[in-house]
């Protein structure tokens, strides 16, 4: 039988491992309640007032269509590109409570509050006091940007919950076989929610090898087999299309190539195509942007993570008994590795995406607060220094809330995207009956979201045309260019040539925004104020004209 995790004696645990508290812990529960109430109010306000953007719309729209069977995921109609769990979770909320932004945001708030509770429970065990757990939760709540993204119908809060649940299971579940089996299930959920979070597998792996080495083979086998069984079952349900998405995951794609597996279609496309939206960043500027978009907005959690590392080195130098791997060592190694990987992997398509992406793992990094408070208490052997450090932390959190690094993030002067989508949807609703899927010819996300709000379904590649545009790189032979064109279209992307062919032959209903100018991707296709206007005039008839403020939208039907 696998031995139970042995906890070092401390003043916070009884013989069963339950927290019994320290002198400063009598204030922990009231402070935690205030912290959670503030978070609930801020999250609810954000959910009701925040504007939307492409990513949130993607999860809401596709989630509802997948769940209701209107669009088959991982198919020729919609290759999907992303993992299924976020889609089906928000889709279920819309199925229960109706189409709209709030059902998915309500689910995100549930995950956000659960995340804060998990931060507290995990931090209390890492810092050996309830006040340490509250300190970690206070730091998370101190970031307005985190409460912003946690209030949207995106996987940020869900991923953070799963990551913290994995750590808490390993810390707190005394039946170790159950703990390692649950770890495998959580890793499966993380893979099929956001595969870029798979570096978290280093925590259970390191835990088995360095913290619980006596039965490491059995521990790792239980976790791996449960992960593998759940993953295979998921891929069997969704078929070959999901397998292509899995094989495109960084790390997994390289392993698959070494094993002789075929390359995923999207992995073949990106090296052979270009887009005007692809950023070009000189190598010397990589650390500059990392400082600007990671260290500056997330300085507090980064600094605390570095302080923990310094304290661990100091403790190991002073006390031979501290020269062992602790859970917080694995947690902070994961935090920094994930931060760097997310930044480097996002540079190929977005220079500042590390700003939102950090919120996938910031609550895990916040556990460093609990470790700092715990080390202060242990080294000083008194409650006063720990209480003083906690007060300083609360001041920092208040300052961050009052003066956020990005005060206008998702808060433009007007709620323009969501408002425009709802206004256009009200006019579209009576015109979409029996039209089938709609191709949206526009470079603004509210146009596609209006079709969803009106009860319609769009062609997947027109969710947001600029991001799905890929054209062959210059210098390809005509034969190679034709092959690239075919693969591009089959994989859910488009370029001017294959979109013209599809408009000429395939699509039945178009929603077009008529205006004087378009962005780079669509600008060269505009004729008579609309993209691909020459093909539209030839093959389609105007069905209705819709007005939203000073903007004009036109619905077209294919001529018989």
N, C-alpha and C positions, 0 to 999 in steps of 0.2 A: 504493500500500500504506500502511495506517495506520502511522504512526511509533510505535515502542515508547516506553513511559513512561520518561522520562529521570530517573534518580535523581541527586540532588545528591551530590557526593562526601562521604563520611564515613568514619569509621574502622571501620565495621561491615560494609561491602560490598566484594566484589571486583568485577572487571570484568564478571562475569556476574550481579551483583545478589545473590549469596549472602552470608549473614551470616558474618563472620570473627571477630567478637567484640571485646570490650573487656577491660580488666584485671579488672573485677569479674565478668565473665561466667563465670569458672571455677567459681563457686559456683552458677550458675543451674540447671544440670541436676540436681544433688542436691536443691536446694530444690524444683524443679518436681516431682520424683518424690515427695518427701514430701507436697507439696501434693495431688497426684493420689491418693496412697494414702489420705490423710485423707479426701478427698472420696468415694472409693469406699466406704470404711468407713461414713461418715456417711450416704451415699445408700442403701447396702444396709440399714443399721439402720432408716432411715426407711421404706423400702419394706416391711419386714417388720412394722413396729410402728404406722405411722400409721393413724389412723382415716380413713374416707372421707367424702365429701359428695356433694351432688347433681351437680356438674359432672363429677367423675371417673366417677361411675356413668353419667352420660349418654353419655360417650364409649365406655365399656366395653360398655354394653348395646347401644346403637344400632350401634356398630361391628361387633359380632358378628352382629347381625341383618341389617344391610345386606350384609355380605360373604357370608353364607350364604343370602341371598335370602328370609329369613323376613319381612322388612319392606321394601317398596320406598321408598327415600329420595326426597324432593322430590315427593311424591305426595299425593293426597287422604287417604290413610291416615296419612302422616307428612310434613308440610311441612318438617320438619327444622330450619329457621331458621339452621343453621350450615354452614360449608364442609366439603367431603368428606374432605380428606386426613387430618385427625386421626382420623376415624372408621375409615377403612379401614386405617390403620397399626396401631392397637391391635387392630382386628378380625382382622387377619392373624396377630398374635401369639396371640390366643385360638384361632384356627382351628388353629394349629400346636401349641400347648401346652395347650389346654384352657381352659374358661370359668373365670374368677376374676380377682382383683385383681393378682396377681403378674406374669402375662405382660405386661400393659400397663405396669406399673411397671418391669419389666426393660428394656423398650424405652426408656422415659424415662431410665433411668440411662445407657444407651448414648449417647443424645443429650446428656446432661449432661456426660459425660466428653469426648465429641467437642467440645462447646462450650468446655470449659476448654482443650483443646488448641488450638482455633481462637483463643481469647483470647490464648494465649501466642504463637502464630505471628503473629497480626496485631499485637499489642502490640510484639513484637520489631522489626517493621518500622517501626512508627510511632515508637518510642523509640530506634531505631537501636542496640539492644543486647538480648541475651537476658535480662539481668536486668530490663529494663523490661517485657518480655513476661511474665516470671514475676510481677512486681509486680501486673500487671493480673489475672492468674489468682488470686493470693493474695487480692486484694480481693473477688473473686466468692465464693471459698470462705469468706471471713470472714463472709458473711451466712447465718445459719442458716435464715432464711425462704426464701432462694433454694434452698438444698439441700433444704428441705422440699417446695416445689412441684416442683422438678426430679425428685423421687422418686415423683411421682404420675402416673397415666395421663392426663395432660392435655398440651396443646401447648406449655407454657412452654419447656421445653428445646429442643423441635423448632424453635420460632420463633426462639429465640436462635441456634441453629446456622445456620439459613438466613440470618439477618441478618449474622452474622459471616462466613459463607462469601461473601456478596456483597462485603463490604469486602475480604476477603483476595484474592478473584479480581481485583478492580480494582487492588490493590496489587502482586500477585506474578506474575500470568500475563503473560508477555512477548509472547505472540502476541495482539495486541490484538483482532483480530476474534473469536477464540475467547473472550476475556475478556468482550467485550460481548454475544456470543451467550449465554454462560453467565449473565450478569447478567439477561438477559431471562427465562431459565428459572427462576432463583431468585426473581425478582419474581412470576412466575406461581405458584410454589409458595407464596410468602408470601400472595398474594391468596387462594388456595384452602385455606390453613391458618388464617390470621387476617387478614381484610381491613383491620382497623384499623391494621395495620402498614404499609400502603401509603405513608405519608409517607416511608418509606425510599427511595422512588423519587427523592427530592430528592438523594440521594448520587450515584447514577450520572448524573443530569441535571446537577448542579452540577459533577461531575467532568469531564464532556464539555465543558461550557461554559467552565469556569474553570481547570481543571488541564490538560486535553488539548484545547485549542480548535482545533488545526490541522485536525482532521477531525471536528469535532463533529457535523455532519449525518450522516455515515456511521456514527459511533459510536452515536448515538441511534437511527438507523434500524434498525441491526442489533438493538439491545436491544428496541426497540418491536415489531418484526416477529416476533421469536421469542416475546416475551410474548404478543402478540396471537394468534399461531397456536396456541400451547399453550392459551390461555384459550378460544378458540373451539372447539377440539377437546373440551375438558372439558365445556363447556356443551352441545355436541352429544351427548355421551355421556349426560349426566344430564337433559337436556331443559329444558322451560320452568320447572319448579319451581326449578332451580338459578339460572336467569336472574332469577327473582323475588328470590332471596336476594342476588344480585350487585347488582341495582338498588336494594336497600335499604341498601347500604353508604354511609355518610356521604361526601359528595364525589361518588361515582359516581352516587348518586340525583339530585343536583342537575344534574349534567351530562346525565343521561338525560332529565330533565324539560325542559331547554332544547332538547334534540334532538327532543322530541315523543314520547318513549317513554311507555307507560302506567305509572302509579304502581304500585309493588309493593303487594300486599295488606296486608302488615304496616304499611306506611307510612300506609295509609288508616285502619287500625284504631286505632293508638295515640292520635291526636289526638281521636278520638271516644269513647274509653272510659277508664275509671278502674279502679284496683285499690286495695284497702286497703293493699297493700304498697308503693305508690308513695311515695317519700320526698318530704317537703316541706321545702325548705332555703331560708331567707331569703338574698337575694343577699349581704348583708353577712357571712354566715358562710362563704361559698365559700373565701376565702383562709385562714380559720381551720382548716377541715378539710383543706385542702391541706397546711398546715404540720403538722397532727397526723398525717395518714396517709401523707404523702410525705416531707417534709423531715426529720421526727424519726426515723422508722425507717430512712431511707436518707440520713442526713446525710453520711456519709463520701463516697459517690460523688457526691452533689450538690455538696459543698464542693470536691472535687477538680475536678469539671467547671468550677466557677467560677474556681478557681485557674488552670486551663489558659487560660481566656479572658483572665484578667489577665496571665499570662505572655506570651501571644501579642500583646496590646496593647503591653506593655512592649518586647518584642523588635522589633515593627514601629516603635515610636517611636525606638528606639536604632539600628536597623540597616535601612537602606533595602532590603537584600536580603531581609528577612523580610516585606516588604509585599506578600505574595502569598497567595492562598488555598492552604491545605494540606488534606490529607485530614482531619486531626483537626478542622478548623474545620467541615466538613460533618457529621462524625460527632457533634460536640457540639450543633450546631444541631438535628440530627435527634433527639438524646436529649431536649432540652428541649421541642421541639415535640410529640413523641410523649407525653411525660409530661403536659403540659398538656391535650392533646386527650383522652387516655385518662381523665383526671380529670373534665373537663367533660362528656364524653359519658356517663360512668357515673353522673353525679349524678341522672339521671332514674329510675334503678332501684336504685342502691346507693351509699351515702355512703362506704363504706370499701373499695370494690373496687379502688381504686388500690393498696392494699397488695399483693394478689397480682399485679395487672396490671403493676406495675413490673418484675416478673421476666421479662417478655417482652423488655425492652430494657435491663435493668441491666448485663448483660455487655458491651453496646456502650458504655454510659457508662463502664464500668470501663477502657476503653482510654484514658481521660483520665489514669490512673495512668502508663501508658507514656509519654504525652506529657510529663507533669510530670518524670518521671525523665530523659527525654531532654533536656528543656530545661535542667534542673539541670546535667547533664553538659556540655552545649554552652556554657552561660554561664560555668561555673566552670572548664572545661577540665581537670577532674581527676575521678578515680574516688571519692575519699573522700566528698565531699558527696552524691554519688548513692548510695553505700553507706549513708551515715547516714540518708538519706531512705527507703531501702528498709527499713532496720531499724525505723524509726518506723512504716512501713506495716504491717509484720508484727506489731508490738505492737498497733496499732489492730485488725487482723484477729482477733488472739487475744482482745482485750477484747470485740469484737462477738460472738464465738462464746461467750464465757463469760457475757455479760450481754445477751442478745438483747432487742430492743424489744418483741417479742410472744412471750414464752416459752411460752404455752399454745396458740399457733396450731396447730390440727389435732391438739392433744394434750390432750384432756379427761382427766379422772381415770380414765375407763374407755374402752375401745375400743368404745363403745356401738353405733354405727351398723353397723360391719362385723360385729361379733359377733352382733348381733341379726339381721342379714340372713342370715348363715350358719346360725344356729340355726333360723330360720323356713324357710329353703330345704330343710333336711334333712327337715322334716315335710311340706313342700309337694310334694316330688318325686314321691311315689307317687300324689298326687291330681291331677296336672296332665295326665296322659296323655290326649290327644285332646280337650282342652278348647278349643283355639283360643286367640285372643288374650284376655287377661284385663284387665278394667278394675279398677284399684286405687283404691278409695275410702279414702284415708288422706292425712293431711297430714305424713307422715314418709317420708323417702326410703328407709329400709331395707325398707319393705314392697314397693316396686317392685323393688328390687335383689334381694330374695329370690326373686321370680318368675324373674328372669334366671339366678340361681345354680342354681335348680332345673331349668333347661332350658326354661322357658316363655317366652312373649312377651307383653308388655303392650300395651294400647292407648296409643299415643304420647302423647296429651294427659294421661294419668294418670301420667306419669313423676314429676311432683311437682305436684300439683293447685294449690297456692297460687300458684306463679309463672305458671301458664297461665290464671289467672282474670282476665277483663276484662268489665266490665259497662258498658252505654251510659251516657254522661254524663247527668246530670239536665237536663231541659228539652228533650229531643229530642221531635219529633212522633211519634205512633204509627207512621207510615209509615217515618220515618227510623230509629226504634228497631228495627223489623222488619228493615230492610236491614242495620243494624249487627249484629244478632243473627246473620243469615245469613253475613255476611262473617267475623264472629268465629269461628264454628264451622268454616267452610271453611279458615280459616287456622291451625287447630290450637289455638285458645283455647276457653274455655267460660264460660258464666254459668249462673245457677241455672235459668233458663227452658229454655235449649236442652239442658242436661244432663238435666233431667227428661224432656224429650221423647225423648232418645236412650235413656235407661234404660227408658222405657216401650215402645220399639219395637225397638231395635237390638242391644244388647249381650247376649251369651250367658253369660258367666262373670264373676263379681265376686269380688274379694278385699277384705274389709272388716275394718277394726280397730274393735272395739266398745269404747268407753270413755265415761266420764262427760262429758268436755268436749273441745271442739275449738277450734282457733284461729279468728280472725275470718272467714276466707274460707268455711269450712265450718260454722261454729257455728249459723247460722240454719237450716241444712238438716237438722240432726240430729233424728232421731226414734227413740226406743227405743235410744239409745246408738250409732247408726250414721248416717252421712250419707245423706240421702234415704231414710230408713228406711221412710217410707210407701210409696214406689214399690217399694223392694226387697221389702217384705212382700207387695205385691200381685202382682208379676210373677216373683219368684224363689223357689226352694226351697233350704233349707240343705243343703249337701252334706257339709261336715265342719267341725269346730271344732279350732283349733290353739292351743297355749299356748306362749308364750315368756316365762318368768319369771312375772310377774303380769299380763302383757298377753294379750288374747284376740283371735284372728283367726278370721274365718269365711269359708268358701268357698261361694259360691252358684252355682246353675245355673238358667237360665231355665226356667220351666214350659212344657210342651208346650201 
